[in-house]
Amino acid sequence: QVQLVESGGGLVQAGGSLRLSCAASGSSLSINVMGWYRQDPGKQRELVAAIAPAGNTAVATSVKGRFTISRDNTKNTVYLQMNSLKPEDTAVYYCNAGGRTFAAGRYWGQGTQVTVSS
C-alpha cells in the first residue's frame, strides 16, 4: 500500500507561481510513476504531468513550458512547479502513483485546491 500526502495549493493571482509537493509513504517498490492530475467540477480528471523513476516525463500540452514536474526518489516525493498560472488552471490537483506507464496508477492523494484569480 502507498499513501500520498499533498501540500502547496492555495490562491494566487494570474501570472503567479505555486509549488505542489506530494510525499509517498509505504512500499517504495509500489510507487513507480508519480504524477499530478487535476479536476474541475463537472469535468473529467485530466493528466497534468507525470514522471517515471528514471526521470522521463509526460506533460500536458496545456501546461507545457509553464509547469515542471520533478521527483526526489530518496524522499519518495514528487513536485509540480507551476509558473505563469492562468485562471483556467484553477482546479483540485491530485497526486497519483503506482502506475507502470504514464496512465494513472492505483494510488491517489486527497487533493489540494489551486485557485488562480484574474
C-alpha positions in Angstrom: 0.0 0.0 0.0 1.1 3.6 -0.7 -0.2 6.7 1.0 0.1 10.1 -0.7 0.1 13.4 1.1 -0.1 16.6 -1.0 0.8 20.2 0.1 1.3 23.6 -1.5 -2.0 24.5 -3.0 -3.6 27.9 -2.5 -4.8 31.1 -4.0 -2.6 33.1 -6.4 -3.1 35.8 -8.9 -2.8 35.2 -12.6 0.9 35.2 -13.6 2.0 33.9 -10.3 3.6 30.7 -9.2 2.9 27.8 -6.8 4.8 24.7 -6.0 2.9 21.5 -5.1 4.6 18.6 -3.2 3.4 15.1 -2.7 5.2 12.7 -0.3 4.6 9.0 -0.7 4.9 6.5 2.2 4.6 2.8 2.3 6.0 0.3 -0.1 8.7 2.0 -2.2 8.5 -0.8 -4.8 4.9 0.1 -5.5 5.3 3.8 -6.1 6.6 3.6 -9.8 5.4 6.5 -11.9 4.2 9.6 -9.9 2.1 12.3 -11.4 -0.4 15.1 -11.0 -3.9 15.2 -12.2 -6.5 18.0 -11.9 -10.2 18.2 -11.9 -12.7 21.0 -12.2 -16.3 20.4 -11.0 -18.3 18.8 -13.8 -15.2 17.9 -15.8 -13.1 14.8 -16.1 -9.9 14.4 -14.2 -7.0 15.1 -16.6 -3.3 14.4 -16.5 -1.2 17.4 -15.9 2.2 15.8 -15.7 3.8 12.5 -14.7 7.4 11.3 -14.1 8.9 7.9 -14.1 11.5 6.8 -11.5 14.2 7.3 -14.2 13.1 10.9 -14.8 11.3 10.7 -18.1 8.2 12.8 -18.1 4.8 13.3 -19.8 3.4 16.8 -19.7 0.0 18.0 -20.9 0.1 20.4 -23.8 -1.9 23.0 -21.9 0.8 23.4 -19.3 4.0 22.7 -21.3 6.5 25.5 -20.8 4.8 26.7 -17.7 4.7 23.7 -15.3 7.7 21.5 -14.4 7.5 18.1 -12.7 10.3 16.6 -10.8 10.9 14.0 -8.2 13.3 13.0 -5.4 13.5 9.3 -5.3 15.4 9.4 -2.0 12.4 11.1 -0.4 9.7 9.4 -2.5 8.4 12.9 -3.2 7.1 14.5 -6.5 6.9 18.2 -7.1 5.0 20.3 -9.5 6.4 23.8 -10.1 3.6 25.9 -11.6 4.6 29.2 -13.2 2.7 31.8 -15.3 -0.6 30.5 -13.8 -3.8 31.2 -15.6 -7.4 31.3 -14.3 -8.1 28.1 -16.3 -5.5 26.3 -14.2 -8.0 26.5 -11.3 -8.8 23.0 -10.1 -8.3 20.4 -7.4 -4.9 18.9 -8.1 -4.4 15.2 -7.2 -1.2 13.3 -6.7 -1.1 9.9 -8.2 1.3 6.9 -8.0 1.6 3.3 -8.7 1.4 3.1 -12.5 4.0 1.3 -14.6 3.2 3.6 -17.5 2.0 7.2 -17.7 -1.6 6.0 -17.3 -3.0 6.7 -13.8 -1.8 4.3 -11.1 -4.0 3.0 -8.3 -3.0 5.4 -5.5 -4.4 8.9 -5.1 -3.9 11.7 -2.7 -6.7 13.6 -1.1 -6.3 16.6 -3.5 -5.3 20.2 -3.0 -7.1 23.2 -4.3 -5.4 25.6 -6.6 -7.3 28.8 -7.4 -5.9 31.4 -9.8 -7.7 34.8 -9.8 -7.8 37.1 -12.8 
